[in-house]
Amino acid sequence: VLERAVILAEEPVIRARDLHFLFAQRQTGTNPTVFSLRHAEMEQILRVLKLTKGNKAEAARLLGITRDTLYRKLREYRLDPSQWKP
């Protein structure tokens, strides 16, 4: 959790807003847990890809998942990591 908080933090100090991935957000008409987990997961992947400048192997390592899982998540969320490459 701490490593992820460091990755997600937008400033040198970790603040409560950087831990949003731990909290469920309620959305009417949908299962709030499913929505918030999917949203938090996607946001975390986006931030890590930005941090690693699109390096998928490094992003997978920081996220604690395999590269295959990262590729599957990229397809699932329709994310293109090439936009963060230098």
C-alpha positions in Angstrom: 0.0 0.0 0.0 2.8 2.4 0.9 4.7 1.8 -2.4 1.5 2.5 -4.3 0.8 5.6 -2.3 4.3 6.9 -3.1 3.7 6.2 -6.8 0.3 7.9 -6.7 1.3 10.9 -4.7 1.5 14.1 -6.7 3.7 15.8 -4.1 6.7 14.7 -2.0 4.4 14.3 1.0 1.6 11.6 0.9 -1.7 13.1 1.7 -5.2 11.6 2.2 -6.2 12.5 -1.4 -3.3 10.3 -2.6 -4.9 7.3 -0.9 -8.2 7.5 -2.8 -7.6 4.1 -4.3 -8.4 2.7 -0.8 -11.9 4.1 -0.6 -15.0 3.1 -2.4 -17.0 5.9 -4.2 -20.8 5.5 -4.4 -22.4 5.8 -7.9 -26.1 5.5 -8.3 -27.4 2.7 -10.5 -24.1 0.7 -10.4 -22.4 -1.5 -7.9 -20.2 1.1 -6.1 -17.5 -1.4 -5.1 -17.0 -2.7 -8.7 -17.1 0.9 -10.1 -14.6 2.3 -7.6 -12.2 -0.6 -7.8 -12.2 -0.5 -11.6 -11.8 3.3 -11.5 -9.0 3.2 -8.9 -7.2 0.4 -10.8 -7.3 2.3 -14.1 -6.2 5.5 -12.4 -3.3 3.7 -10.7 -2.2 2.1 -14.0 -2.3 5.5 -15.7 -0.2 7.2 -13.1 2.4 4.4 -13.1 2.6 4.5 -16.9 3.1 8.2 -16.7 5.8 7.8 -14.0 7.6 5.1 -16.1 7.2 7.1 -19.3 5.3 4.2 -20.8 7.8 1.4 -19.8 5.4 -1.5 -19.4 7.9 -3.8 -17.7 8.7 -1.3 -15.1 5.1 -0.3 -14.7 4.1 -4.0 -14.1 6.9 -4.3 -11.5 5.8 -1.2 -9.6 2.2 -2.3 -9.7 3.1 -5.8 -8.4 1.6 -7.6 -11.4 2.9 -9.6 -14.3 3.4 -8.0 -17.7 0.7 -10.3 -19.1 -1.7 -8.9 -16.5 -0.8 -5.4 -17.4 -1.3 -6.0 -21.1 -4.7 -7.5 -20.3 -5.6 -4.5 -18.2 -4.4 -2.1 -21.0 -6.8 -3.8 -23.4 -9.6 -3.9 -20.9 -9.4 -0.2 -20.2 -8.4 0.7 -23.8 -5.2 2.4 -22.6 -2.3 3.2 -24.9 1.0 3.5 -23.0 2.8 4.9 -26.1 1.4 8.3 -25.3 3.8 8.5 -22.3 7.0 7.5 -24.2 9.5 10.3 -24.6 
